[in-house]
Amino acid sequence: MRPSFRLLCAVGVSLALTATPGGIASAEARPGIHVVDGRTQPVFSYADAIREHVNVETPVDSDGDGKKDLAGVDIIRPRETEQGLKVPVIMDESPYYDNSGRGNEAERKRYDAAGLPLKFPLFYDNYFVPRGYAVLLVDMIGTNRSEGCPDVGAAADIAAGKAVIDWLNGRAKAYGPDGAAVTAGWTTGKVGMVGKSYDGTLPNAVAATGVRGLETIVPISAISSWYRYTRMNGVLYSDDYMPFLADYVDTDPPAKCAAMRQRLHEGQDDATGDYNAFWAERNYVTGSLADVSKVRASVFAVHGLGELNVKADNFSTYWQALAKRGVPRKLWLSQYGHVDPFDYRREDWVDTLHAWFDQWLYKIDSGVMRQPRVDLQVSATEWVKRANWPAPSLTVPLWLRPGQEAQGGLGLLPAAKGATMSFTDDPAQTESRMVSDPSAASPNRLAFLTPPLKRAVRFSGTPKVDIRAKLDQPDANLTALVVDYGDDDRVDHYASAGGIRTLTEESCHGESTADDDACYKRTETVTANRPVEIVARGWLDARNHRSLSDPETLKPGKNYQFTWDTLPADYVVKPGHRLAVVLAGGDASETSPDQPAVATVTVDLSASRIWLPLAYAGPAQDAAPPTTLEFAPAPEQERWIGPKDVVLPTPSHDLY
């Protein structure tokens, strides 16, 4: 920051020299931001802020009416922007402003009789407008006051956010309620996009177009690939999801976008689960419309490792791709489910987000980029700062072996040649059944357990399943679970709210009006004590074991090597607990069965293992990872019997 700019920020005004009629220069005070200790201060009136609605022209005609779709944009900005103040923009584009609403309290937009916005959901406007920002809430194409049809992740979804950034930078057209052209002379053109879930997915998409003016994005529980969101390795999480979601967010009469929904139904190809051009359009890492190689913006990502909605491989693959390109980035990684950090770490979140936007939109040295890159939640009550994620690790194989005190064992050496174990697919089998009574034989799953751990084991990253097996049918879905057996209190990410409980007491962040207050109900963490925790999950359609787009019909009775990643994790298995791998066919808890015949799978134990990214489990940062696992002697007094009749709650999969 230049010393002159630092001084002007400190006094809260900037001085502009203007010529008088006599030719003598005089100083004219213009409004300016106020900065103290690297943070913009609330010096502008929220009550007096300008509230307006414009329609930005996009390049798409998604409803086929022969006209380019207009995107509805609600704007709130300091009144001083009419007096020469130019401000950056914080944007939340969403499809939910007139249906499910936003945030834990499901807030919706509200308008006055003239159609001007009265209520801006969430706290961004209340907090940031007084600090010298404009806040824009953009209706995704086909929702609320935008025209067109949602295409769930492709060109129409991307269009509104990109077009608004182009308009803010003088590259696109916009119109007021009277149809007159409107320009955005009040802005610097610097934009930060933020949002959770679908609202966080849109920043990923827009950033991956390389649009100029988008300086930073804050994707929370966001999708980076719609294929990864709806399926894994050819295995569907649900049926006919894409047209369902398009219909849900579109509150217009159904006939208007029926043709688009039909295209979504056909393009998703639920019959095979394969990757195709439809999914390439909706891939923001290596896609045909958007690609991480085009990202110019910095990225502050937030995700929950307990997520069973937007599963964490959407975050991890995007994060790794950003790292390879050296994109400036930051990460909060929690143990919650589909939860906004405003609702589990509120004070720290508001302060960190404030520092992030000041850094990237005002170029103020807020100190946020000198902090450790990662905030990692390690228990219900403890967060730690780490230099990066995943932690430095050593990938160690644990081999599947015949069992001694359990159905099967996990060991440091491979089983003898010729050792096999089998299970028969049960498409109705739930994860609760898979992890119940692991010491007993089951016809529908195989459970492989370590002895009790002598020392804590942490793995940070993505476990990889690597098994040799043959099927008696030409296809089967395969499930692998990495499981911790041991009683413990854990964040209950299965709970309906993803691990939080809403209280009656409120906290306020920003300024309020009678129509839009800055106060939101506090929350507390919900924990549960269970004897088992599924740490990581992974699925594979056996036909897709070589390729997601070119399936292979398997020969019954022939051995194949099946290798696939589970979802990522960062987890510590405590001393005395047992680590397990469970293999099964269909997973009725998380996937949609699609096999025409029930297969029996025979696993060749001598060539079957799971690769675990072992990391240091102590408090030091970046310590050397362990090279192996250490086991304690099994108790001699009696044979270990694992938990029976486990009941795992059904988590929510709503994309809100």
C-alpha positions in Angstrom: 0.0 0.0 0.0 1.4 3.5 -0.9 1.9 5.7 2.2 -0.3 8.4 0.7 -3.2 5.9 0.4 -2.7 4.7 3.9 -2.9 8.3 5.2 -6.1 9.1 3.3 -7.7 5.9 4.5 -6.9 6.8 8.1 -8.8 10.1 7.9 -11.7 8.6 6.0 -11.7 11.0 3.0 -9.8 11.4 -0.2 -8.9 14.9 -1.5 -9.3 15.8 -5.2 -7.9 18.9 -6.7 -10.3 20.7 -9.0 -9.8 23.9 -11.0 -11.8 27.0 -10.0 -13.1 29.5 -12.6 -10.1 31.7 -11.8 -7.7 28.8 -12.6 -6.6 28.3 -9.0 -6.6 24.7 -7.7 -8.8 24.1 -4.7 -9.3 21.0 -2.6 -12.7 19.3 -2.8 -13.4 16.6 -0.2 -14.8 13.3 -1.6 -16.1 10.5 0.5 -13.7 7.7 1.1 -13.3 4.5 3.1 -11.8 4.5 6.6 -9.2 1.9 7.5 -8.0 1.0 11.0 -5.6 -1.9 11.7 -6.0 -3.3 8.2 -9.8 -3.3 8.2 -12.4 -1.1 6.6 -14.6 0.6 9.2 -18.4 1.2 9.1 -18.5 4.9 8.1 -21.4 4.8 5.6 -25.1 4.8 6.5 -26.9 1.5 5.8 -30.3 3.1 6.2 -29.5 5.8 3.6 -27.9 3.3 1.1 -29.1 3.3 -2.4 -31.3 0.2 -3.2 -32.1 -0.5 -6.8 -33.0 -3.3 -9.3 -31.5 -3.7 -12.8 -31.7 -6.3 -15.5 -28.4 -7.3 -17.1 -28.4 -8.7 -20.6 -26.8 -12.2 -20.9 -25.5 -13.9 -24.1 -27.9 -16.9 -23.7 -31.5 -17.6 -24.8 -32.2 -20.5 -22.6 -36.0 -20.5 -22.9 -35.9 -20.3 -26.7 -38.1 -17.2 -27.0 -35.8 -15.5 -29.5 -34.5 -12.9 -27.0 -31.4 -12.8 -24.8 -32.2 -13.7 -21.2 -32.1 -10.8 -18.7 -30.7 -11.5 -15.3 -32.4 -9.7 -12.3 -29.9 -8.0 -10.0 -30.7 -6.3 -6.7 -28.1 -3.7 -5.6 -27.4 -1.9 -2.4 -24.5 0.6 -2.3 -23.4 3.5 -0.1 -25.2 6.8 -1.0 -21.8 8.3 -1.3 -21.3 6.5 -4.6 -23.5 9.3 -6.1 -20.8 11.7 -4.9 -17.8 10.1 -6.5 -17.1 7.2 -4.2 -16.2 4.1 -6.2 -16.6 0.8 -4.4 -16.0 -2.9 -5.1 -18.7 -5.5 -5.2 -19.6 -8.5 -3.1 -22.0 -10.7 -5.1 -24.1 -13.7 -4.1 -25.8 -15.3 -7.1 -28.5 -17.8 -6.2 -31.4 -19.8 -7.5 -33.1 -19.8 -4.1 -34.2 -16.3 -3.4 -37.9 -17.0 -4.0 -38.2 -20.7 -3.0 -36.2 -22.2 -0.2 -34.6 -18.9 0.9 -31.0 -18.4 2.1 -29.2 -19.2 5.3 -30.2 -21.1 8.4 -33.3 -18.9 8.8 -34.4 -19.3 5.1 -34.5 -15.6 4.3 -36.1 -14.5 1.0 -35.9 -11.3 -0.9 -38.6 -8.7 -0.4 -39.6 -5.7 -2.5 -41.6 -2.5 -2.1 -44.6 -1.6 -4.2 -42.3 -0.1 -6.9 -40.3 -3.3 -7.2 -37.2 -2.0 -5.4 -35.5 -4.3 -2.9 -36.3 -4.0 0.8 -34.9 -7.2 2.2 -31.5 -8.6 1.3 -31.0 -12.1 2.7 -28.0 -12.9 4.8 -25.6 -10.5 6.6 -23.4 -9.4 3.7 -25.3 -6.2 3.0 -25.7 -5.1 6.7 -22.1 -5.6 7.4 -20.2 -4.6 4.3 -22.2 -1.7 2.8 -21.3 0.5 5.8 -17.7 -0.4 5.2 -17.6 0.8 1.6 -18.8 -2.1 -0.5 -21.8 -2.6 -2.8 -23.6 -5.9 -2.4 -25.4 -7.5 -5.4 -27.8 -10.4 -5.0 -28.2 -11.9 -8.5 -31.1 -14.2 -9.5 -29.7 -17.2 -11.4 -31.2 -17.5 -14.9 -34.7 -19.0 -14.7 -35.3 -18.1 -11.1 -37.0 -15.3 -9.3 -36.9 -12.1 -11.4 -34.4 -13.5 -14.1 -35.6 -14.7 -17.4 -34.9 -18.0 -19.0 -34.5 -21.6 -17.8 -32.1 -23.2 -15.4 -29.8 -25.7 -17.1 -28.2 -26.9 -13.8 -24.5 -26.1 -14.1 -24.0 -25.3 -17.8 -24.1 -22.2 -20.0 -27.3 -20.7 -18.7 -26.3 -21.1 -15.0 -22.9 -19.5 -15.7 -24.4 -16.6 -17.8 -25.9 -14.3 -15.2 -22.8 -14.0 -12.9 -20.4 -13.5 -15.7 -22.7 -11.0 -17.5 -23.0 -9.0 -14.3 -19.3 -8.8 -13.9 -19.0 -7.7 -17.5 -21.6 -5.0 -16.9 -19.8 -3.7 -13.8 -16.7 -3.4 -16.0 -18.5 -1.8 -19.0 -18.6 -4.8 -21.2 -22.3 -5.7 -21.1 -25.7 -3.9 -21.1 -28.2 -3.4 -18.3 -31.6 -1.8 -18.1 -33.6 -0.2 -15.3 -37.2 -0.9 -14.5 -38.3 1.6 -17.1 -36.2 -0.1 -19.8 -33.6 2.7 -20.0 -30.0 1.7 -20.2 -28.1 1.7 -16.9 -24.3 1.9 -16.3 -22.3 1.1 -13.2 -20.1 4.2 -12.9 -20.2 3.8 -9.1 -17.9 0.8 -9.0 -14.2 0.0 -9.2 -15.2 -3.1 -11.2 -13.6 -5.4 -8.7 -15.9 -8.3 -7.7 -15.9 -11.0 -5.1 -18.4 -13.8 -5.3 -19.5 -15.7 -2.2 -22.1 -18.3 -1.4 -23.0 -21.6 0.0 -24.1 -24.7 -1.9 -25.5 -23.8 -5.3 -24.6 -20.2 -4.5 -21.0 -21.4 -4.0 -21.0 -23.5 -7.1 -21.8 -20.5 -9.3 -18.6 -18.7 -8.2 -16.6 -21.8 -9.1 -18.2 -21.9 -12.5 -17.8 -18.2 -13.2 -14.2 -18.0 -12.0 -13.3 -20.9 -14.3 -14.4 -18.8 -17.4 -11.5 -16.4 -16.7 -13.8 -13.4 -16.6 -11.8 -10.2 -15.9 -12.9 -8.2 -12.8 -13.6 -11.3 -10.6 -10.9 -10.8 -8.1 -11.8 -13.5 -5.6 -14.4 -16.2 -4.8 -15.5 -17.8 -1.5 -17.2 -21.1 -2.4 -18.8 -22.7 0.6 -19.9 -26.4 0.4 -19.7 -25.9 -3.4 -19.8 -28.2 -6.4 -16.8 -28.2 -8.8 -18.2 -31.0 -11.0 -21.8 -31.9 -11.3 -20.8 -35.4 -12.2 -19.1 -35.7 -8.9 -22.1 -34.2 -7.2 -24.6 -36.7 -8.6 -22.4 -39.9 -8.9 -19.1 -41.5 -8.4 -17.3 -43.7 -10.9 -20.5 -44.6 -12.7 -22.5 -45.2 -9.5 -25.6 -42.9 -9.1 -26.4 -41.2 -5.9 -30.0 -40.6 -7.0 -32.2 -41.0 -10.1 -33.2 -38.2 -12.5 -31.7 -35.5 -10.2 -30.9 -32.8 -12.8 -34.4 -32.1 -14.1 -35.7 -32.4 -10.5 -33.4 -29.6 -9.4 -34.2 -27.5 -12.4 -37.9 -27.8 -11.6 -37.4 -27.1 -7.9 -35.6 -23.7 -8.4 -37.9 -22.6 -11.2 -41.2 -21.2 -9.8 -42.6 -20.3 -13.3 -45.4 -22.5 -14.8 -43.9 -25.9 -15.6 -44.6 -25.7 -19.3 -42.2 -22.8 -19.8 -39.0 -24.8 -19.3 -40.3 -28.4 -20.0 -38.0 -28.6 -23.1 -35.0 -27.8 -21.0 -35.9 -30.4 -18.4 -36.3 -33.0 -21.1 -32.8 -32.2 -22.3 -31.5 -32.6 -18.8 -33.2 -35.9 -18.4 -31.7 -37.3 -21.6 -28.2 -35.8 -21.2 -27.6 -37.0 -17.7 -27.7 -40.6 -19.0 -28.8 -42.3 -15.7 -29.0 -45.6 -17.6 -25.2 -46.0 -17.6 -23.9 -43.4 -15.2 -21.1 -42.7 -17.7 -19.3 -39.4 -18.1 -20.2 -37.6 -21.4 -20.3 -34.2 -23.1 -23.3 -33.2 -20.9 -21.1 -33.6 -17.8 -18.1 -32.0 -19.4 -20.1 -28.8 -19.7 -20.8 -29.0 -16.0 -17.2 -29.6 -14.9 -15.3 -26.6 -13.6 -12.0 -28.3 -13.2 -11.4 -29.8 -16.7 -14.6 -28.9 -18.4 -15.6 -27.7 -21.9 -17.2 -24.4 -20.8 -15.2 -23.7 -17.7 -11.7 -24.9 -16.7 -9.5 -24.3 -13.7 -6.7 -23.2 -16.0 -8.6 -20.0 -16.7 -9.1 -19.0 -13.0 -7.7 -15.5 -12.3 -9.4 -15.1 -8.9 -8.1 -16.0 -5.5 -10.1 -18.7 -3.7 -11.2 -19.0 -0.1 -12.8 -22.5 0.0 -14.9 -23.8 2.9 -16.1 -27.4 3.1 -17.3 -30.0 5.7 -15.6 -33.4 5.7 -18.9 -34.7 7.2 -20.7 -33.6 4.0 -22.9 -36.2 2.4 -24.7 -33.7 0.2 -21.9 -31.9 -1.7 -19.4 -34.6 -1.0 -15.9 -33.6 -0.2 -14.3 -34.8 -3.5 -15.8 -31.7 -5.1 -13.6 -29.6 -2.8 -10.5 -31.7 -2.9 -10.1 -32.2 -6.6 -10.7 -28.4 -7.2 -8.2 -27.5 -4.4 -5.5 -29.7 -5.8 -6.0 -28.3 -9.3 -5.8 -24.7 -7.9 -2.6 -25.7 -6.0 -0.9 -27.0 -9.2 -1.5 -23.6 -10.8 -0.3 -21.6 -7.8 -3.7 -19.8 -7.3 -3.7 -17.7 -4.1 -6.0 -19.7 -1.8 -7.2 -20.3 1.7 -9.2 -23.1 3.3 -11.5 -23.8 6.2 -12.1 -27.6 6.6 -14.7 -28.6 9.2 -16.2 -31.8 10.6 -19.8 -30.6 10.0 -22.1 -31.4 7.2 -23.8 -29.0 4.8 -23.4 -25.9 7.1 -22.3 -22.3 6.5 -19.4 -21.3 8.8 -21.5 -18.3 9.9 -23.5 -20.9 11.8 -20.7 -22.8 13.4 -17.8 -20.3 13.9 -19.5 -17.0 13.5 -17.2 -14.4 15.0 -14.1 -15.8 13.5 -15.8 -16.2 10.2 -17.1 -12.7 9.9 -13.7 -11.3 10.9 -11.8 -13.6 8.4 -14.2 -12.9 5.6 -13.9 -9.2 6.2 -10.1 -9.4 6.1 -10.3 -11.5 2.9 -12.5 -9.1 1.0 -10.5 -6.1 2.2 -7.3 -7.8 1.0 -8.5 -8.8 -2.5 -11.1 -6.1 -3.3 -9.5 -3.0 -1.7 -5.9 -4.3 -1.8 -5.5 -3.4 1.8 -2.8 -5.4 3.7 -5.2 -7.1 6.1 -2.7 -9.7 7.2 -4.9 -12.6 6.0 -2.4 -13.8 3.5 0.3 -14.1 6.2 -1.8 -16.4 8.2 -1.4 -20.2 7.9 -3.4 -21.3 4.8 -5.7 -23.8 6.4 -8.0 -23.8 9.5 -8.8 -27.4 10.3 -11.3 -28.6 12.8 -9.9 -31.5 14.9 -12.8 -32.0 17.4 -16.2 -30.5 18.2 -14.5 -27.7 20.2 -11.0 -27.3 18.7 -9.6 -25.8 15.5 -6.0 -25.7 14.5 -4.1 -23.8 11.9 -2.0 -25.7 9.3 0.3 -24.7 6.5 -1.6 -26.6 3.9 -3.9 -29.5 3.2 -3.6 -32.4 2.9 -0.9 -32.7 5.5 2.5 -34.2 4.5 1.8 -37.9 4.4 3.2 -41.2 3.5 0.9 -43.6 1.5 1.0 -46.9 3.3 -0.8 -50.1 2.2 -2.9 -52.1 4.6 -3.5 -55.6 3.2 -6.8 -57.5 3.3 -6.2 -60.8 5.1 -8.2 -63.7 6.5 -9.7 -63.0 9.9 -8.7 -64.2 13.3 -11.0 -62.5 15.8 -13.1 -60.9 13.1 -14.5 -61.7 9.7 -11.3 -60.5 8.0 -8.1 -58.7 9.1 -6.0 -55.7 8.0 -2.3 -56.2 8.1 1.1 -54.9 7.0 1.8 -57.9 4.9 -0.2 -59.5 2.0 -2.2 -62.6 2.5 -0.9 -65.9 1.1 -1.6 -66.7 -2.5 -4.9 -68.5 -3.0 -6.6 -66.8 -0.1 -10.1 -65.6 -1.1 -13.3 -64.3 0.5 -16.7 -63.6 -1.1 -19.8 -61.6 -0.6 -23.1 -61.4 -2.6 -24.6 -58.0 -3.4 -27.7 -57.0 -1.6 -29.0 -53.8 -3.2 -31.1 -53.0 -0.2 -28.2 -53.2 2.3 -27.7 -50.0 4.2 -24.5 -48.6 5.7 -25.8 -49.4 9.2 -26.0 -53.1 8.3 -22.6 -53.0 6.6 -20.8 -51.7 9.8 -22.9 -53.7 12.3 -21.4 -56.7 14.1 -18.1 -56.7 12.1 -16.7 -59.7 14.0 -19.4 -61.9 12.6 -19.6 -63.4 9.1 -22.1 -61.8 6.7 -23.1 -63.1 3.2 -23.5 -59.5 1.9 -20.3 -57.7 3.0 -16.7 -58.3 4.1 -15.2 -56.6 7.1 -11.5 -56.4 7.6 -10.2 -55.0 10.9 -6.9 -54.2 12.5 -6.0 -55.2 16.1 -6.4 -52.3 18.6 -4.1 -49.4 17.7 -1.1 -48.8 20.0 -0.8 -45.2 18.9 -3.1 -42.7 17.3 -3.3 -42.8 13.5 -4.1 -39.8 11.4 -4.8 -39.9 7.7 -5.0 -36.7 5.7 -6.0 -36.9 2.0 -7.7 -39.5 -0.1 -7.6 -43.3 0.7 -7.4 -45.5 -2.4 -9.0 -48.9 -2.7 -7.0 -51.5 -4.7 -8.6 -54.9 -4.9 -8.3 -57.9 -7.2 -11.7 -59.6 -7.6 -13.9 -61.6 -10.0 -17.7 -61.4 -10.4 -20.1 -64.1 -11.5 -22.1 -61.4 -13.4 -21.0 -58.9 -16.1 -21.4 -56.0 -13.8 -21.8 -54.9 -10.1 -21.6 -51.8 -8.0 -18.8 -51.9 -5.4 -18.8 -50.1 -2.1 -15.8 -49.5 0.2 -16.0 -47.9 3.6 -13.1 -46.9 5.9 -14.4 -47.3 9.4 -13.2 -46.4 13.0 -14.5 -48.8 15.6 -14.3 -47.1 19.0 -16.6 -45.1 21.3 -16.2 -41.4 21.0 -18.0 -38.1 21.0 -18.0 -36.7 17.5 -19.7 -33.8 15.6 -23.1 -35.2 14.6 -22.8 -34.4 10.9 -25.7 -36.9 10.3 -28.1 -34.6 12.1 -30.7 -32.8 10.1 -28.9 -29.5 10.3 -25.5 -31.0 9.7 -24.2 -30.8 13.2 -25.7 -27.6 14.6 -28.7 -26.7 16.8 -30.4 -23.3 16.4 -30.8 -21.3 19.6 -33.2 -18.4 20.4 -30.4 -15.9 21.3 -29.2 -13.7 18.5 -26.0 -11.9 17.5 -25.9 -8.9 15.2 -23.3 -8.2 12.5 -23.8 -4.9 10.8 -26.5 -2.3 10.8 -30.2 -2.8 10.6 -33.4 -1.2 9.3 -37.0 -2.0 10.1 -37.1 -4.1 6.9 -33.7 -5.7 7.1 -32.0 -6.5 10.4 -28.5 -7.7 10.9 -29.3 -10.1 13.7 -29.4 -13.9 13.4 -30.0 -16.7 15.8 -26.9 -18.3 17.4 -26.2 -22.0 17.1 -24.4 -24.7 19.1 -22.6 -27.8 18.0 -24.5 -31.1 18.2 -22.4 -34.1 19.2 -23.2 -37.8 19.3 -21.4 -40.7 21.1 -21.4 -43.7 18.8 -19.2 -46.9 18.8 -18.4 -46.5 15.1 -17.7 -43.8 12.6 -17.5 -44.1 8.8 -14.5 -42.1 8.0 -14.4 -42.4 4.2 -16.6 -43.9 1.5 -16.1 -44.8 -2.1 -18.1 -46.4 -4.9 -17.3 -47.9 -8.3 -19.5 -49.3 -11.1 -17.2 -52.3 -12.1 -17.8 -51.6 -15.8 -16.2 -48.2 -15.3 -13.0 -49.5 -13.6 -10.9 -48.4 -16.6 -12.8 -45.4 -17.9 -15.7 -43.2 -16.8 -16.8 -42.7 -20.4 -16.0 -46.0 -22.1 -17.4 -48.8 -19.9 -16.2 -52.4 -20.2 -18.5 -55.4 -20.0 -16.8 -57.8 -17.6 -16.3 -61.5 -18.2 -17.8 -63.5 -15.3 -15.2 -65.6 -13.5 -12.2 -63.4 -14.7 -10.1 -61.5 -12.2 -9.8 -57.8 -12.6 -7.9 -55.2 -10.6 -10.4 -52.6 -9.3 -8.8 -49.4 -8.1 -10.7 -46.3 -7.0 -10.5 -43.3 -4.6 -12.7 -42.9 -1.6 -13.9 -39.5 -0.5 -11.2 -37.5 1.1 -10.8 -37.3 4.9 -8.7 -35.8 7.7 -9.2 -38.0 10.7 -7.5 -39.3 13.8 -8.2 -42.9 14.9 -7.4 -43.0 18.6 -5.3 -45.5 20.5 -7.3 -48.6 21.4 -9.7 -48.1 18.5 -9.7 -50.5 15.5 -9.5 -49.4 11.9 -11.5 -51.3 9.3 -12.3 -51.6 5.7 -15.8 -52.8 4.7 -16.4 -54.1 1.1 -20.0 -54.6 -0.2 -22.0 -54.2 -3.4 -24.8 -51.6 -3.5 -25.1 -49.0 -0.8 -28.8 -48.2 -0.2 -27.9 -45.4 2.2 -26.0 -43.3 -0.4 -26.5 -44.7 -3.9 -29.2 -45.8 -6.3 -29.1 -49.5 -7.2 -29.0 -50.0 -10.9 -27.8 -53.6 -11.5 -30.0 -56.0 -13.5 -28.6 -59.0 -11.6 -27.2 -59.6 -8.1 -23.5 -60.5 -8.3 -21.3 -62.5 -6.1 -17.9 -61.0 -5.8 -14.8 -63.1 -4.9 -11.8 -61.1 -3.6 -8.3 -62.3 -4.1 -6.8 -61.2 -0.7 -3.2 -61.7 -1.8 -3.5 -58.8 -4.3 -6.0 -56.6 -2.4 -5.2 -53.6 -0.1 -6.2 -50.1 0.8 -3.7 -47.2 0.5 -3.9 -44.8 3.4 -2.2 -41.3 3.4 -0.7 -41.5 6.9 0.1 -38.1 8.5 1.6 -37.0 11.8 -1.1 -37.0 14.5 0.5 -34.7 17.0 0.2 -30.9 17.6 3.2 -29.9 15.6 2.8 -28.6 12.0 4.4 -30.3 9.1 6.0 -33.0 11.1 7.3 -36.1 9.3 4.5 -38.7 8.8 4.7 -42.2 10.3 6.0 -45.0 8.1 3.6 -47.7 9.5 0.9 -48.5 12.0 1.5 -50.0 15.4 -0.9 -52.4 17.0 -1.4 -53.2 20.6 -1.9 -56.8 21.7 -5.5 -57.9 21.6 -7.2 -58.4 25.0 -6.7 -62.0 26.1 -9.7 -62.4 28.3 -12.3 -62.6 25.6 -12.8 -62.4 21.9 -13.7 -58.8 20.7 -17.2 -58.3 19.5 -18.0 -55.2 17.6 -21.1 -53.1 17.9 -24.3 -54.8 16.9 -27.5 -53.2 15.4 -25.8 -49.9 14.5 -28.3 -47.2 13.4 -26.8 -44.4 11.5 -29.2 -41.4 10.9 -30.1 -40.6 7.3 -28.5 -37.2 6.5 -30.1 -34.5 4.4 -29.1 -34.3 0.8 -30.9 -31.0 0.0 -28.7 -28.6 -2.0 -29.6 -25.4 -0.1 
